[in-house]
Amino acid sequence: MNNKLLFLASTQLVLALLLSILVTFLSYKIFRAFMVKRYKITDDNFAFALLCSAILFSVGYIISGTLQPALSVIRILSQEIKSNSELFFASAKYVSLFVLLGFFVSFIVIMLGMYLFTLLTRNVKEFEEIGKDNKAIGLLVGVIIIVIALFVKDSTILLLEAFIPYPKLYIP
């Protein structure tokens, strides 16, 4: 049995589970708190559920792209660092950086999606309409956010790969 591969696979599984739970929970709580406080959204508001679903999908989709660069870092560090505790803390540093950047990009995507929709519909007060359970507005804003997320995921992964500490090659 390959112990190193088992360790890397276990790390990936645990990391993916923890990140998915944390990201989903935090994204939902933050967005819901903002909307409930500002627009008096109720739990039975279907338009809000549509928008919230699109936001959760977009955030999860973008942050899922952080897993592969994070694993690349863990693989590289595992070749250079022999102590498991050092490897854990060094890996945690990079994974935290990648997740924070993923959250930042997700936040920008959500804000851009909402801003783009407000530019397209100057005479509509989007969040007031969502507060009134206007399903068409909730769906349209949600789809705009998802489309932007689909476009920026690969660029986000490329940005994260710039932070991977690849070993320097000696070329005479």
N, C-alpha and C positions, 0 to 999 in steps of 0.2 A: 504494500500500500504506500502511496506517495503522500507522506505527511504534510509536506509543504503545499501540495495541491489541495489537500483536505482542509488545511488552515485557510488558504485563500478562498476556497469555495464557501466555507463556513462563514468567513468574514463577509463575503459578498451577500450571502443570504441574510445574515443578521443586520447588516447595513441597510439592505433594501427594505426589510421589514420595519426597522426603526424609522428610517427616513419616510417611508410611505405613511406610517401612522402619524408621525410628528407633523409632516407637511400638510396632510389632509386636515388634521385637527386644528393646527394653527391658522391655516388659510380660512377655514370655515368660521372659526371663532372671531377672527379679526374682521372679516368682511361682514359677518352677521351683526356684530356689535356696532359697527359703523352704520349699517343700513337701518337697524332697528332704532338706534338712538336718533338718527337724523331724519328718517322718513316714516317712522312709526309702522314698520313692516310687521305683519302678523305671521304666525306659523302656517296659516292656511293659504298664503299668497303664492299662487302657482307661477306667476311671472318672476317672482324673486327666486323660487326654486329652480327655474330654468336658468336664470342668470348665474346663480350660485353654482349650479352643476357645471356650467361652462367654465366658470372661474376655477373650480376644483380640478376639472379635467386639464385645463391649460397649465396650471401650476404643476400638477403631477406630471404632465407630459414633458414640460421643460426640465423639471428637476430630475426626472428619470434619466435624462441625458447626462447628468453629473456622475452617475454610477460608473460608467466605463472609464472616464478619465481618473476617477478616484481609485478604481481597481488597478489601473496602470501605475499609479503612484505607489500603491501598496506593493505591487510586484517588484518595482524598481527598488523601493526601500528595503524590501525583504532580502534582496541580494546584497545590499550594502550594510544593513544593520542586523547583527546577530541576536541581540537581546530582545526578547518578546515585549518587555515593557517599553523599551526605547522605540521599537517598531510601532507599538500601539499608540504612543503619544505623538510620534512623527506622523503617523497615518491620520490620527484624529485632527491634527493641525490642517493637513491638506483637505481632508474630507469636509471639515468645517468651512474652510475657505470656499470650496466648490459649492456647498449647499447655500452659503450666504450669497455667492454670486448668482446662483440659480434663483434664489428668492428675489434678488434685486431685479434680475431680468424679467421674472414673472410679474413683479409689481409694475415694471415699465410696460409690459405687454398689456396688462389689465388697464392701466391708465391710458395708454395709447388707444386701445379699443374703445373705451368709453369716450375719450376726447374726439376720436374720429367720428363716432356716431353723433356726438353733439354738433360737430361741424356739418355733417350731412343733413341734419334735421334741426335747423335753427329755431323753428317755431314750436318744437316739442320739448317739454321739460321731462327728460327721460326718467329720472328717478322718482319724480312725482307720479308719472304714469305707471312705473313698476309698483309704487306704493298703492296705486289704485287697481293693481292686478291686471294691467294691460299685457296680456301674454305675447302679443306680436312684438312689442318693444323689448320685452325680456328675452325673447328668442333671437331677435335680430342683433341686439348688443352682445349676447352670448356667442353667436356664430362669428361675429367680427373678432371677438377676443380669441376664439379657437383658431380662426384662420391666421391671425397674426402669430399665435403660438406655433403653429405648424411651420411658418416661414422662418422663425428665429431660432428654433431648436438646434439646427445644425451649426449655425453661427455661434451659439452659446457653447456648444461642445468644442468648437475650434478655439474659442477664447480660453476655455478652461485648459485645453491641452498646452497652451502657452506657459502655464504654470507648472507643468510636469518637469521634475528635475532629471531629465535624461542624462545618462552618464556621458562624459566628454570622451570623444574618440580621439585617439592619437593618430594623426596622419603625418608621416615624415615628409 
